Amino acid sequence: MLKTTQVEGNTDFLQKLQPRQVARYLVDDSFVRNALQQVGGPKAFGLPNNLSRIETIKF
């Protein structure tokens, strides 16, 4: 979605970005994952072990 967002200036670099790689660079979820393990893992909160989710955007 970011690749089609209206942004001023040169946006050529956006076309080269890989979402998974960007997420790895920007997000450090190790703190949350470690805390979850200390209280019984994701299942203690009714979450799937892989912590995945599906987001649906309706227009």
C-alpha positions as CSV (number, residue, x, y, z in Angstrom):
1,M,0.0,0.0,0.0
2,L,2.9,2.4,0.7
3,K,4.0,2.0,-2.9
4,T,0.7,3.6,-4.0
5,T,0.5,6.3,-1.3
6,Q,0.6,9.9,-2.5
7,V,4.0,11.2,-1.4
8,E,5.8,14.4,-2.5
9,G,9.2,14.2,-4.0
10,N,11.1,11.3,-5.6
11,T,9.5,8.1,-4.6
12,D,11.5,5.7,-6.8
13,F,13.0,4.1,-3.7
14,L,9.6,2.9,-2.6
15,Q,9.3,0.6,-5.6
16,K,12.5,-1.2,-4.5
17,L,11.4,-1.9,-0.9
18,Q,10.5,-5.4,0.2
19,P,7.8,-5.3,2.9
20,R,9.2,-8.2,5.0
21,Q,12.7,-6.8,4.9
22,V,11.5,-3.3,5.9
23,A,9.5,-4.8,8.8
24,R,12.6,-6.7,10.1
25,Y,14.6,-3.4,10.1
26,L,11.9,-1.3,11.8
27,V,10.3,-3.7,14.2
28,D,12.0,-5.4,17.2
29,D,9.3,-7.7,18.6
30,S,11.8,-9.7,20.7
31,F,10.7,-7.9,23.9
32,V,7.0,-8.8,23.4
33,R,7.9,-12.4,22.4
34,N,10.0,-12.9,25.5
35,A,7.4,-11.4,27.8
36,L,4.7,-13.7,26.2
37,Q,6.8,-16.7,26.9
38,Q,7.2,-15.8,30.5
39,V,3.4,-15.9,31.1
40,G,2.6,-19.0,29.1
41,G,3.0,-18.0,25.5
42,P,0.5,-16.6,23.1
43,K,-2.1,-19.2,24.0
44,A,-2.4,-17.6,27.5
45,F,-4.1,-14.7,25.7
46,G,-6.0,-16.8,23.1
47,L,-3.6,-16.0,20.4
48,P,-2.2,-18.4,17.8
49,N,1.4,-19.6,18.4
50,N,2.7,-17.9,15.2
51,L,1.0,-14.6,16.2
52,S,-0.3,-14.1,12.7
53,R,-3.5,-12.3,11.8
54,I,-5.4,-11.3,8.8
55,E,-6.4,-7.6,8.3
56,T,-9.3,-6.8,6.0
57,I,-9.8,-3.3,4.7
58,K,-13.2,-2.6,3.2
59,F,-13.8,0.4,0.8
